[in-house]
């Protein structure tokens, strides 16, 4: 808790002077009467700066610039949607950070250590909680791990069926089994960055990687729907099943921080409402609604494990988030058919806006949950 008697504006100025003299890879925003600005540059394969400090609860204009020769996919977990940057490209966001730290990482190179920190300057990643509340949170993390393991088990089984259909040359059956297998992964995407390079291997889209490195669900999706064949996919199916089995093993031991779980859920909703809503995720099969629904289910699961904690800490916030998630399901209901969804390319622009708005409405209160939680 912030207890000093020095005023926050004065302390912030002192902090800026201190950090400015430290050098290294920590950068702060310029404190002016205008909206603060910040540039974060990606190289191959690191961030400059690696640690960013900004004023808390204040909009900051952040420009991401790729000065490397690789494609980079950048995420500031819980603050911006996953952002793909081709070499030489840039993207700009207005971000309001709470007084705490957020994980910054590159989806393609997180396994190589391309990870940083974006933080409210007065923030601390450790929330103040009682011993009983800390115990409740740790119980929630174990519950969430069990959820992830359950989804990973389902993914192993569904992927085996999917691969078997491809190997048998049954194109129609393979198409039917694609969405269920992919959905299992989409439900655990709040912690995708924890699986390092497996995320890119399993779920990278075309043009996210050089053609000779592109594999996973979407590479096979293109072969089934665009090429119209199951032939010549042996290498891709073998790698897919191998990677799914590796993920199942990693899910057993992966370290999960409470704030990262919730931030991951917020980031996933943000990606769903800004990127996936365009139809870019399943651009060949048009099964995007299956993935959007799985993202929503997975984000809700990441939130619901903290129910007991929030009942004590902030019951009004608990109710607000749950109400917003219920509304998303009401918006999706007209697009459900039998046990699945209509093809995404049948939705109108108005339909897509309604879905995006409902997802954004849930993400807004969900973003307030992590500040209440301890970071580990």
PyMOL commands that set and color helices and strands:
alter all, ss='L'
color gray80, all
select helices_A, chain A and resi 8-20+110-112+131-167+171-187+189-195+197-203+211-213+217-227+234-253+258-274+276-278+288-304+307-313+315-335+344-346+349-366+370-372
alter helices_A, ss='H'
color red, helices_A
select strands_A, chain A and resi 26-28+36-43+46-48+51-54+59-66+72-76+83-85+90-96+101-106+115-120+336-337+340-341
alter strands_A, ss='S'
color yellow, strands_A
deselect
rebuild
show_as cartoon
